């Protein structure tokens, strides 16, 4: 797995912050045919979604890997949760 989606998400969030700074300093109203606020919100939303999704998937893969590597619990692997 590569970290490229997370870095793209960080870039989108940085672009949204830069756009917000430009809107505040220079009073930019539109980006092409779209309102600048909508573009900034969309870029930030997609960036956060990419970063959070990447981190959640990496956490799930780490848990699955740890579960596969752990030895089975109990003296006998065939006992399971049955009461003795």
Secondary structure as UniProt FT lines:
FT   HELIX           4..26
FT   STRAND          30..31
FT   TURN            32..33
FT   STRAND          34..35
FT   HELIX           36..69
FT   TURN            77..81
//
